[in-house]
Structures are given as C-alpha cells and as structure tokens.
Amino acid sequence: MWVKFTALSSILSHLLLSISLVEAFIRCYDTGNFTINSTYGKNRDLILASLPPNVSAKGGFFTANVGQNAYKVYALGMCRGDSSRDDCYKCVNSTIHDLKANCPNQKEALSWEGQPCHVHYADRSFYGTLEELGNPEAGYNTGDIKSNLTEFDTIWESLMDTVVRNASNGSSTRKYATREADFTVFQKIYALMQCTPDLSHEDCDSCLRQSVSNYESCCHGKQGGYVTRPSCYFRWDLYPFYSITTPSPSPDIKGINLTYQSFRCYNDSGSFTTSSTYGKNLDHILDSLPHNVSENGGFYEAIGGQDSNKAYALGMCRGDLSKGDCYRCVSSSVNDLRVKCFHWKEAVSLAVLRPCIVHYANRTFFGNLEVEPTDAAHNNESIKSDVLTKFEMAWDGLVVSLRRNASNGSSKFYATEEAKFTESQTIYALMQCTPDLSQENCWTCLKRATETHNDCCRAKQGGFVQKPNCYFLWDLHPFYALGPDNTFTKDETKQNKPIWIPLGASLSATLGLALFSACGFFIWRRRNGQEDKGQEVQLLDLVMGSVPRGNSSENFDLQNIGRSQEFPSIQLNILQAATNNFCDENKLGQGGFGPVYKGTLADGKEIAVKRLSRTSGQGLLEFKNEVMLIAKLQHRNLVRLLGCCLEKNEKLLVYEFMPNKSLDMFLFDSSLPAQLVWQKRFNIIKGTARGIMYLHEDSRLRIIHRDLKASNVLLDHEMNPKISDFGMAKIFGRDQNEANTNRVVGT
C-alpha cells in the first residue's frame, strides 16, 4: 500500500500537464517537537542555513550534522541532476523557507520543492538508509494512452528498467539518469529517476523499482506521472521536462535518411527474459562496458556467466573520441540496445549515427572475421557528371591507401584520410576494425566493405558500410577530428644552480677544506629548507585551487594543471579521528616516505593514510609528485588518491583502502602463496600490465613509474591489482623514450 486513499482527491489534482511544479511536497513528521529558541531549534536553523551554498557548490548533494546528543540535527540537500548551480541554490533556499513555514517546530521534515530539489532534516541519522517514512506522494496526467497500449507497455517497461539500472549504477555523489524511447514516429516517452547518492546500488534499485510498481498499480495507461519517496524520485511524460543534452557527437552524413536504424537485433538468436540467468549475466557486463571501454583505450571485450548462460560483449569507440565522449557514446548505445532489442540474445549498434559500436551475443565472436550481416546507407545525392572522372580517380586511390593504413597494426586499426578531386571539393573517409582482428582479417573485412559500397552506392556524395568487425564511412564534409592529437607536454629544461664558496687564499689547505665543507653543508641546508618551503607553498596553492609558482628541476610544468584544478583537502582532525590519532594498532606498514595507517571515516568508509615522516629521505618532492600525478590519473588498476592534508606541519595522503594489502605479502609470506592460485596470479599480472600500459600509452600524461615492485602493487577485496606509490614517477614527452636523472631513483 502506498497511497492514503483519503487523500486521493489531492493526488488526482496533480495533473502533470497543468501541475504547478513549484508546489512543494512537504512532510512534517510527528517524531517530536521543539521550541524555536531551544538548542535543537538553533542547531536546526544553523544547519539549514549552510545547505544552499554547500549543496550548490558540491555537485548538487550535501549532508551535514551539528550539535551533540539529544540536540544533534542531521540534514541532507540534493538538487535534480540537470539543475544549474544557481538554480540549485535557489531551489534549496526556497525549500528551506517552505519547510520552516510549514513545519515550524517539528524535529523531522522533508520536502521535494516541485521535484527539482530535496531537503530532509531530522533528530536522527538517516544517511545511507533507504527511508520508508509514510506513504509516497504520487500524481498522474488525466489523459489516457489512446491506442497501441500493449505496444506502449512493452516499450515503457523496457525504458523504466533501463533508467532504473542507469540511476542505481551512479556514483556516491550522483545517482541520476534520464532516457527517452520512441513510441510512435511522432511521440517519445521521457523518463527521469534520481536517488539520494548516499544509498547503496541495491537500495537505490529497490526504491526506484518500488516507485515504478506503485505507479503501475495506480496509474496504468495514463500519459505521464510521478512518484516521490524520501530516498528517490521518479517521473515520466510524453514531452521533455528535463534538460536534454546530446550524449556524444555524431558523424554528419549529409543526405542520409536519419531515420535509418542505428542498431540490429538478431531475431534468429533466440530470446530471453530480464530475470533469466542469461539476462542477469548480460546486464552485468553491459553495466560496466562504458567504463571499461573508455578506460582501456576505446576497446574492451567482456564475458559473464557459464555454459549456455554465458554472455559476450564488445565495445569500441571511434579513434578520434575523447575518453568522456567514448563513455557517453557506449552508454547511450547500450541503453538503445536494451530498449530496442530488449529480449534478443544478440544485437549490435551501428556506427552510422553514433561514433561507437556495441555488440553482444550468447556466442563467442571475439577475434573471428565475420563479414555478414552487412548494413549500408548512402547519401541520396550523386557526384555531378562533369567531375565524376576526377572523383573516381581520387576515390580509388584514397580507398586503397586508407585500407592499408587502417589494417596496419600500429594504427589500432583506425585511419582517416582526405583527397581533393576539385579545387573546392574533398573526400573525407574513415575506416576502423575491431582490434581483436589480425592485420590480414582487418584488411579483408575493409576490402569486403568497400566492395559492398561499390555495388550499392558508388558515385554518391557520402556513404556507410558496417560489417560485424569493421566499418567504412565517408562524406564530402569533415565528420571526424582533423589534425594531430592534443598531448600534454612539459618543459624538462634543467636549471643549473651553481654553488660557489669564496675561500681565503691565505688559509692552509686543511683549514680551507674544513671551512669549505662547513660552508657547503650550511648552504645546502639553507637551500634545502628554502626549496622545501617553496614546495610547501606550491602544495598549499594546489590544495586551495590556485596555480603553484615555480618549478623544481625534477618536476613537470605545474601550469599544465590549470586554474580549475580542485584537489580535495581533508582536515587533520578528521584524519586523526579516523586513525585513532595514528595509533600503532592502525599501522599498516612503513616505507621510505613514512608510515601508512588504516582509518575509518564517520560514514564507515575505510581509507589508508600515508604520513610523511619528518626524517623521510624522500620528502616534499615525492609528496608533491604523488599529489600532482595521481590527481590526473584514473584507471581501475591504479590506486585512487582521495585527498591530502597540509596542517600543523603534517603532510598526509589519503587513499582508498586495499584490504588485501600488497602483493609482496602473498609472495614472501610462507603461509600465503597457496592462496595465489594460477587464475589469480594471471589476473594480477594482466591487471598490472594494463595499469602500466595506461601510464605509458593511454593516459593524458605519459608517465614512467620508476619504482614498480611487489610492495607497490596493492590488492583490493577481489584481489584486483592497483599500482601505488608515484613519488618517484616521471613524466615523459609523447615522443621521448629515454632520459637522464641527476640522482639514483627506483628499486
């Protein structure tokens, strides 16, 4: 039961096409009252006043508490995922005003201010808890779906399932998703879902699915509706009611009929249900595919399940996409396939309208050359007859050259090329194969694709051919990124700092040597102190979000970090509380940098805290190097740096906690090697290699670790390896393959 039927008339008044969306859903709970000037009342006012600036400044979500014991107040604020920072601030501020007016002395209350934002406060902790206080608020449009209700239900249910999955798979700072699906040629279904991001994946999924079920129970067949719960929100309609952003750039194939399908469902592959074992296996690998493809150079293969329930999936992004565009493209393609081919065991998205490919099946297809089925399209306009001969000559040469370049293994099986055939007209062409093919099979696939194009579409002003392993795309207008890739560079010019010590010529050789040594030591200490102070200033600048000043001879150009760099700073008292004031019981180990401690934050999150020893031989240079490098890196096989602390002469780095510690523990402890069965060893080798490949080839900065050893390979709860300790790492130029150091480094 979810609606108080005594309030049914008020629910029916929420007509989505005529609702005043600034009307707030407010709940004042009867969990106790307070007086306005009481300690609890003052704490409530204090914490609510802090919400608008903090929620809007921290990505649309913020939690806080203030006070002690019975006077402690907990509060949460969240804005809808498409809200601007300014709109978020205004919405939260307005919501607080309404809450105070409607619930002046209640110890707990919450509001959805016409849905764009959410505020909840209480005298109890509710963070991370799936709240079921009272009945959900619901509303619907009084208009009915007039025809094809069965077909509508199928599309609607598939769309809701996709949006639930996307929202619940969000991060700890954002669990929000929107999605559209075509119902008829002229009508779309628009859906939005959001959970408070402190919920777990499972709780968010449960909250949203319950809301969908509630809506179906009360309002089936209507033209729009919503369900609001304390921990999640769901709305859908037949018109766009949220900000719609284009997920990824699409090639401009001018003249091609853009109603051309961007997917293929293999109807002869068999069907499955969402709740089946195959369906769950497929969902598991598709959920992680956008992240895995974008984090692994634009190509990734995945397998999930066993025997007849095994699912295979492949994702590939076009070679000119950025990591972010790649992620968005694969995510959109996965969602499209789930909606359009939701019960077929095999499907593929096409690269004609979206610059990436997703292919899944209940059979293995990795590395196999498959030349059928073929999808093709072309521009309706033909090359004009007076330049056709010139076009044919340019075309034939371009295709041969492009096919050769794309099938060259060093190109990652991606190539683009242009050829002019008149003073004002140029052919732009792109070819790409899945990188699991051999060079010979890539060449064969592209040759078949161009032959198909010649049969169907020759002398047109643009065209497209896609086979399971490759595709070929061309036009008379540029549709891909032109020019060389942008890369980060650094100035490695060494700064010579000569030391000269004037010595009295009249001193004896022995006295001179002694004085020289003493003066040299003094100057070294003085300079070292100055450099340390300079580096401390740079670190403080970094933490505060400004550009550090000056460079040391071993560092890259700090200006490349940019003024927008915001690296998380964590207060010392928080880390002291988390580690029990760095007690020995929490000590995980000791390195050249200093000791490492396990900590537990107030929300239960486990962390590892590396503390710079005052006698460390590595010092500020390595501390700074670690902060500056890891802040720019994101890969599943690199340890994640959560923040740093520079207070009261303490220099601390905070990492995600690795429960299985480091690889050397398993290699050199006589009681542990038996746990490293071959499959785990292979996964550790493979994961470490992926991390190194990312550092060397695929990251924004080309980084050489220089201290890779078993103790610097950490293992998470699933024994996945993560490379750590970047204190000695060095950035290389893209074309650089060697360098000299002025000190001994590494292991």
FIPABA-729799 format. One line per field, with one value per residue (C-alpha): residue number from 1; x, y, z. Coordinates in steps of 0.1 Angstrom, whole numbers, plus 5000, padded with zeros to 4 digits. Each point is the difference from the previous one (the first is absolute). Layout:
BEGIN
zadren: (NUM_...)
px: (X_...)
py: (Y_...)
pz: (Z_...)
//
This chain:
BEGIN
zadren: (1_2_3_4_5_6_7_8_9_10_11_12_13_14_15_16_17_18_19_20_21_22_23_24_25_26_27_28_29_30_31_32_33_34_35_36_37_38_39_40_41_42_43_44_45_46_47_48_49_50_51_52_53_54_55_56_57_58_59_60_61_62_63_64_65_66_67_68_69_70_71_72_73_74_75_76_77_78_79_80_81_82_83_84_85_86_87_88_89_90_91_92_93_94_95_96_97_98_99_100_101_102_103_104_105_106_107_108_109_110_111_112_113_114_115_116_117_118_119_120_121_122_123_124_125_126_127_128_129_130_131_132_133_134_135_136_137_138_139_140_141_142_143_144_145_146_147_148_149_150_151_152_153_154_155_156_157_158_159_160_161_162_163_164_165_166_167_168_169_170_171_172_173_174_175_176_177_178_179_180_181_182_183_184_185_186_187_188_189_190_191_192_193_194_195_196_197_198_199_200_201_202_203_204_205_206_207_208_209_210_211_212_213_214_215_216_217_218_219_220_221_222_223_224_225_226_227_228_229_230_231_232_233_234_235_236_237_238_239_240_241_242_243_244_245_246_247_248_249_250_251_252_253_254_255_256_257_258_259_260_261_262_263_264_265_266_267_268_269_270_271_272_273_274_275_276_277_278_279_280_281_282_283_284_285_286_287_288_289_290_291_292_293_294_295_296_297_298_299_300_301_302_303_304_305_306_307_308_309_310_311_312_313_314_315_316_317_318_319_320_321_322_323_324_325_326_327_328_329_330_331_332_333_334_335_336_337_338_339_340_341_342_343_344_345_346_347_348_349_350_351_352_353_354_355_356_357_358_359_360_361_362_363_364_365_366_367_368_369_370_371_372_373_374_375_376_377_378_379_380_381_382_383_384_385_386_387_388_389_390_391_392_393_394_395_396_397_398_399_400_401_402_403_404_405_406_407_408_409_410_411_412_413_414_415_416_417_418_419_420_421_422_423_424_425_426_427_428_429_430_431_432_433_434_435_436_437_438_439_440_441_442_443_444_445_446_447_448_449_450_451_452_453_454_455_456_457_458_459_460_461_462_463_464_465_466_467_468_469_470_471_472_473_474_475_476_477_478_479_480_481_482_483_484_485_486_487_488_489_490_491_492_493_494_495_496_497_498_499_500_501_502_503_504_505_506_507_508_509_510_511_512_513_514_515_516_517_518_519_520_521_522_523_524_525_526_527_528_529_530_531_532_533_534_535_536_537_538_539_540_541_542_543_544_545_546_547_548_549_550_551_552_553_554_555_556_557_558_559_560_561_562_563_564_565_566_567_568_569_570_571_572_573_574_575_576_577_578_579_580_581_582_583_584_585_586_587_588_589_590_591_592_593_594_595_596_597_598_599_600_601_602_603_604_605_606_607_608_609_610_611_612_613_614_615_616_617_618_619_620_621_622_623_624_625_626_627_628_629_630_631_632_633_634_635_636_637_638_639_640_641_642_643_644_645_646_647_648_649_650_651_652_653_654_655_656_657_658_659_660_661_662_663_664_665_666_667_668_669_670_671_672_673_674_675_676_677_678_679_680_681_682_683_684_685_686_687_688_689_690_691_692_693_694_695_696_697_698_699_700_701_702_703_704_705_706_707_708_709_710_711_712_713_714_715_716_717_718_719_720_721_722_723_724_725_726_727_728_729_730_731_732_733_734_735_736_737_738_739_740_741_742_743_744_745_746_747)
px: (5000_5015_4972_4977_4967_4985_5023_4992_4983_5032_5020_4977_5005_5037_4994_5034_4991_4985_5018_5017_5034_5010_4974_5019_4995_5006_4999_5001_5005_4986_5032_5002_4999_5024_4997_5014_5027_5010_5035_4985_4982_5032_5019_4973_5001_5038_5002_4972_5017_5031_4982_4994_5037_5013_4976_5004_5038_5005_4983_4964_5003_5011_4995_5009_4993_5004_4996_5004_4978_4963_5006_5018_4984_5006_4993_5002_4996_4998_4993_4987_5028_4992_4999_5025_5020_4980_4966_5011_5009_4966_4980_5017_4996_4963_4994_5015_4978_4969_5011_5004_4966_4981_5019_5011_5007_5001_5032_4998_4988_5008_4990_5002_4997_4980_5025_5031_5015_4997_5007_4996_5010_4994_5012_5013_5026_4984_5030_5004_4967_4971_4973_4964_4984_4963_4984_5016_4986_4986_4984_4990_4986_4963_5005_5001_5021_4975_5013_5026_5000_5016_5029_5003_5002_5029_5020_4992_5010_5033_5007_4993_5022_5029_4996_4998_5032_5018_4990_5008_5034_5010_5028_5001_4994_4974_4973_4980_4989_4977_4991_4976_4984_4980_4964_4988_5016_4988_5000_5027_4999_5022_5011_5020_5011_5022_5010_5018_5036_5008_4978_5017_4995_4976_4979_4997_4990_4974_4986_4995_4986_4975_4990_4995_4979_4980_4993_4989_4976_4982_5005_5005_4991_5004_5020_5025_5006_5024_5007_5019_5016_5023_5030_4992_4979_4985_4982_4991_4980_4994_5018_5035_4999_5038_5031_5009_5037_5014_5019_5027_5009_4986_5016_4983_4989_4982_4971_4998_4966_5004_4971_5024_5003_5031_4997_4994_4982_5008_4965_5013_5023_4973_4983_5004_4982_5015_4999_5017_5035_5011_4983_5017_5034_4995_4989_5031_5024_4981_4998_5038_5007_5000_5026_5021_5000_5009_5026_5017_5009_4966_4996_4990_4986_4981_4986_4975_4985_5005_4989_4968_4994_5033_4998_5027_5002_5024_5002_5021_5002_5010_5037_4995_4977_5011_4996_4970_4983_5008_4984_4968_4998_5003_4976_4974_5005_4995_4968_4988_5006_4982_4970_4999_5012_4991_4992_5023_5032_5021_5000_5025_4999_5012_5025_4981_4982_5021_5038_5003_4991_4985_4994_4988_4990_4996_5029_5036_5009_5033_5028_4979_4996_4963_4991_4962_4975_5007_4983_5004_4986_5009_4993_4971_5020_5024_5034_4994_5008_5025_5024_4992_5032_5022_4980_5004_5038_5003_4976_5018_5034_4985_4983_5032_5021_4975_4995_5037_5004_4970_5011_5035_5002_5018_4970_4977_4981_4987_5008_4986_5011_4989_5004_4991_4984_4992_5013_4970_4990_5017_4992_5002_5002_5004_5006_5002_5002_4995_5036_4995_5004_5033_5014_4991_4964_4996_5012_4976_4970_5007_5004_4966_4985_5013_4988_4966_5001_5010_4971_4973_5012_5028_5001_4977_5010_5004_4996_5003_5007_5002_5009_5002_5038_5005_4984_5006_4986_5006_4985_5008_4999_5024_4983_5030_5027_5026_5037_5023_4989_5005_5025_5014_5036_5024_5031_5028_5026_5024_5007_5036_5006_5037_5014_5031_5017_5027_5029_5029_5031_5021_4984_5019_4987_4987_4982_4987_4986_4983_4985_4989_4982_4984_4988_4988_4980_4985_4990_4986_4978_4989_4991_4983_4979_4991_4991_4979_4982_4995_4985_4978_4986_4994_4982_4979_4992_4990_4977_4984_4993_5026_5029_5033_5029_5033_5014_5026_5024_4984_4964_4978_4985_4975_4982_4986_4979_4979_4981_4970_5018_4981_5018_4981_5015_4990_5002_5026_4975_4980_5030_5011_4966_4999_5034_4996_5027_5023_5002_5023_4971_4988_5035_5000_5037_5030_5018_5026_4973_4988_4974_4966_4969_4966_4971_4963_4980_4968_4979_5017_5022_5034_5031_5038_5020_5036_5019_5032_5027_5019_5032_4989_5027_4974_4984_4978_5011_4985_4970_4994_5006_4975_4973_5005_5002_4973_4976_5001_4997_4969_5003_4986_5036_5014_4993_4977_5011_4971_5016_5029_5006_5025_4994_5023_5031_4982_5001_4975_4987_4966_4994_4972_5006_5013_4989_5024_5030_5029_5011_5033_4981_4987_5033_5023_4979_5003_4964_4984_5013_4975_4972_5015_4985_5010_4968_5006_5037_4990_4975_5025_5026_4974_4987_5034_5009_4968_5010_5035_4986_4976_5029_5023_4975_4965_5000_4998_5036_5026_5014_5028_4995_5038_4992_4978_5004_4978_4996_4986_4973_4970_4971_4964_4973_4997_5039_4999_5035_5004_5034_5009_5028_5007_5025_5028_4980_5011_4980_5014_4992_4979_5029_5026_5014_5030_5011_5029_4995_5022_4995_4995_4964_4979_5003)
py: (5000_5033_5027_5012_4997_5026_5024_4987_5032_5020_4974_5002_5038_4995_5001_5000_5021_5026_4995_5030_4984_5025_4985_4982_4965_5006_4975_5010_4969_4995_4988_5028_5037_5028_5036_5026_5013_4966_4986_4976_5028_5021_4970_4993_5036_5000_4968_5010_5033_4981_4979_5023_5010_4965_4980_5023_5001_4963_4986_5001_4978_5007_4985_5015_4998_5024_4998_4973_4972_5009_5033_4986_5008_4981_5016_4990_5021_4989_5016_4983_4989_5025_5031_5028_5011_5032_4982_4974_5028_5017_4968_4988_5035_5001_4965_5009_5030_4979_4973_5026_5015_4967_4980_5028_4977_4964_4982_4983_5012_4996_5016_4995_5036_4993_4972_5020_4996_4982_5010_4977_5006_4980_4993_4966_4988_4989_5002_4970_4985_4992_5021_4987_5027_5002_4995_5012_5030_4993_5018_4993_5017_4995_4993_4964_4981_4998_4971_4972_4997_4966_5012_5031_4979_4979_5031_5018_4970_4995_5038_5000_4970_5017_5033_4982_4982_5031_5021_4973_4994_5036_5012_5008_5037_4996_4974_5016_4989_5011_4981_5003_4973_5003_4990_5010_5020_5032_4991_4993_4988_5021_4986_5013_4982_5011_4986_5017_4989_4989_4969_4968_4986_4974_5025_5025_4972_4988_5035_5008_4966_5004_5034_4986_4972_5026_5020_4970_4990_5034_5016_4975_5013_5037_5025_5009_4998_5001_4983_5017_4982_5012_4984_5001_5017_4987_5019_4994_5018_5003_5033_5011_5014_4998_5014_4977_4999_4983_4970_4999_5015_4984_4999_5024_4977_5027_4987_4966_4993_5005_4976_4973_4976_5002_4965_4964_4974_4964_4985_4965_5000_4991_5020_5003_5016_5028_4979_4969_4990_5011_5033_5007_4990_5023_5029_4995_5004_5027_5021_5001_5003_5038_5004_4971_5011_5036_4990_4975_5021_4998_4962_4973_4965_4984_4966_4991_4968_4963_4975_5008_5031_5015_5035_5017_5037_5023_5038_5022_5038_5018_5009_5038_5000_5013_4978_5019_4998_4964_4992_5020_4983_4965_5007_5014_4970_4975_5018_5000_4963_4993_5019_4989_4964_4994_4962_4989_4981_5017_5037_5025_5038_5016_5028_5019_5024_4996_4997_4967_4964_4976_4964_4973_4963_4966_4987_5009_5023_5015_5000_4983_5015_5003_5017_4997_5014_5033_5034_5028_5034_5029_5036_5005_5025_4988_5014_5024_4985_5027_4991_4963_4988_5021_4987_4964_5004_5017_4975_4968_5013_5011_4967_4980_5022_5002_4963_4994_5026_4987_4964_5009_4987_5030_5022_4981_4992_5035_5025_5031_5016_5028_5004_5031_4994_5036_5033_5003_4963_4975_4964_4993_4963_4978_4963_4980_4963_4985_4996_4963_4992_4991_5025_4977_4996_5037_5006_4973_5015_5035_4987_4983_5032_5021_4974_5002_5037_4998_4977_5021_5035_5010_5036_5012_5030_4980_4965_4975_4962_4981_4963_4983_5006_5033_5030_5026_5035_5029_5033_5033_5018_4994_4979_4989_5018_5015_5005_4984_4989_5026_4988_5013_5012_5011_5021_4979_5027_4996_5029_5003_5013_5005_5001_5021_5004_5027_4988_5020_4993_5004_4970_4968_4971_4981_5030_5009_4966_5001_5034_4990_4970_5019_5028_4976_4981_5032_5012_4966_5001_5035_4994_4967_5018_5027_4974_4981_5032_5008_4966_5003_5033_4982_4972_5024_5019_4967_4990_5035_4998_5025_4995_4992_5022_4990_4965_4978_4983_4966_5011_5006_5034_5007_5025_4969_4993_5031_5023_4977_4972_4994_4973_4989_5012_4980_5015_4987_4994_4977_4979_4999_4988_4974_4986_5003_5027_4978_4972_4971_4976_5016_5000_4980_5004_5022_5012_5026_5026_4992_4978_4991_4997_4986_5023_5000_5031_5010_4985_4966_5004_4984_5020_4997_5030_5004_5023_5018_4992_5031_4979_4988_4998_5007_5031_5026_4993_4966_5011_5027_4976_4976_5026_5016_4967_4978_5030_4998_4962_4978_4962_4970_4986_5031_5008_5029_5031_5014_5031_5015_5020_5028_5012_5006_4987_4968_4988_4972_4982_4982_4970_4974_4971_4967_4972_4974_5023_4996_4972_4994_4988_4971_4993_5000_4989_4962_4995_5021_4989_4971_5026_5012_4974_5003_5019_5026_5003_5004_5027_5019_4998_5012_5028_5013_4999_5020_5026_5004_5001_5028_5020_4995_5003_5010_5025_5038_5002_4974_4988_4976_4986_4992_4982_4971_4970_4975_5022_5028_4978_5001_4975_5009_4977_4980_4997_5025_5018_5037_5017_5025_5023_5026_5019_4992_5001_5021_5015_4995_5018_4980_4994_4996_4965_5007_5025_5007_5005_5020_4976_4963_4990_4969_4965)
pz: (5000_4990_4998_5027_4982_5023_4982_4965_4989_5007_4981_4970_5000_4991_4962_4984_4971_5022_5033_5015_5003_5027_5023_5026_5014_5037_5029_5036_5022_5035_5015_5025_5003_5011_5010_4976_5023_5014_4994_4974_4983_4997_4987_4974_4988_4999_4979_4976_4994_4989_4974_4970_4995_5007_4979_4970_5004_5004_4969_5012_5032_5035_5035_5034_5037_5028_5038_5026_5015_5001_4983_4970_4966_4968_4966_4963_4969_4964_4966_4969_4978_4972_5023_4995_5030_5003_4997_5025_5025_4995_5002_5033_5015_4990_5014_5034_5002_4993_5025_5027_4992_4998_5027_5025_5030_4987_5006_4967_4966_4963_4968_4962_4988_4969_4994_4989_5035_5032_5037_5030_5036_5032_5035_4989_4975_4967_4977_4978_5011_4978_5015_5000_5022_4992_4966_4968_4982_4965_4972_4964_4969_4994_4963_4989_4975_4972_4979_4998_5038_4998_4979_5022_5031_4985_4991_5033_5022_4981_5003_5037_5006_4981_5019_5034_4991_4989_5030_5026_4984_5006_5023_5037_4990_4972_4994_4972_4965_4972_4969_4970_4979_4967_5004_4966_4971_5017_5037_5025_5036_5023_5034_5029_5032_5029_5034_5028_4992_5035_4993_4989_4965_5013_5021_4971_4977_5025_5006_4963_4991_5029_4986_4965_5015_5020_4969_4980_5027_5002_4966_4972_4966_5008_4980_5027_5038_5029_5033_5028_5029_5027_4984_4963_4973_4967_4973_4963_4974_4962_4998_5011_5035_5008_4983_4971_4991_4969_5014_4973_4967_4969_4965_4977_4971_4980_4980_5017_5012_5038_5008_4989_5029_5022_5013_4988_5021_4990_5000_4994_5030_5025_5027_5038_5029_5021_5031_4984_5008_4965_5004_5033_4986_4970_5023_5021_4971_4982_5032_5002_4963_4997_5027_4988_4964_5008_5025_4977_4970_4983_4997_5024_5000_5029_5009_5027_5012_4992_4973_4982_5021_4991_4985_4979_4993_4981_5000_4977_4996_4969_5001_5002_5031_5034_5030_5012_4966_4997_5034_4990_4966_5013_5028_4975_4977_5028_5010_4964_4997_5033_4988_4964_5003_5036_4997_4971_5010_4973_4989_4986_4999_4967_4996_4974_5024_5031_5001_5018_4998_5026_4991_5024_4995_5016_4979_4997_4972_5012_4975_4973_4966_4993_4967_5003_5008_4982_5006_4975_4993_4976_4992_4976_4979_4973_4989_4972_4966_4990_5028_5002_4983_5024_5029_4989_4998_5034_5015_4989_5012_5033_5008_4993_5022_5028_5001_5002_5028_5020_4999_5012_5036_5013_4992_5023_4969_4995_4973_4983_4968_4976_4962_4979_4966_4992_5013_5024_5006_5023_5008_5038_5009_5031_5005_5032_5010_5034_5014_5008_4963_4984_4974_4972_5012_5005_4964_4987_5020_4987_4964_5002_5014_4972_4975_5015_4997_4964_4992_5017_5004_4976_4989_5027_5022_5031_5014_5027_5002_5032_5005_5034_5002_4981_4984_4973_5001_4975_4991_4982_5033_5030_5026_5021_5020_4976_5009_5025_5035_5028_5025_5033_4998_5025_5002_5011_4998_5028_5022_5010_5035_5004_5036_5005_5033_5003_5020_5014_4980_5031_5018_5001_4979_5030_5015_4965_4995_5034_4994_4966_5013_5028_4977_4974_5026_5013_4965_4991_5031_4994_4964_5008_5026_4974_4974_5025_5010_4963_4994_5031_4985_4967_5018_5019_4968_4984_5029_5000_4962_4987_4977_5018_4994_4986_4990_5014_4977_5005_4995_4970_4992_5027_4977_4982_5030_4992_5023_5000_5019_5032_5021_5031_5033_5031_5034_5024_5028_4978_4992_5036_5010_4972_5009_5038_5000_4979_5026_4995_4999_4967_4984_4967_4991_4996_4969_4990_5000_5035_5018_4985_5023_4996_5007_5002_4992_5018_4972_5004_4969_5004_4989_5000_5012_4991_5024_4989_5026_5011_4995_4966_4974_4973_5014_4984_4964_5000_5020_4974_4971_5014_5004_4966_4981_5015_5000_4962_4997_5000_4992_5017_5005_5016_5037_5005_5019_5019_5014_5020_5031_5008_5035_5031_4982_4991_4964_4994_4969_5002_4977_4995_5024_4986_5023_4986_5004_4976_4976_5019_5030_4979_4982_5030_5030_5001_5011_4972_4966_4998_4998_4967_4977_4964_4989_5027_4990_4964_5008_5021_4972_4975_5021_5009_4963_4992_5026_4985_4965_5010_5016_4970_4971_5009_5028_4994_5013_4990_5033_5009_5035_5007_5033_4990_5024_5018_5030_4978_4984_5024_4999_5005_5016_4967_4997_4971_4997_5004_4994_5028_5012_4972_5021_4975_4968_4971_4972_4964_4968_4975_4977_5028_5007_5023_5026_5024_5037_5024_5029_5006_4999_5000_5014)
//
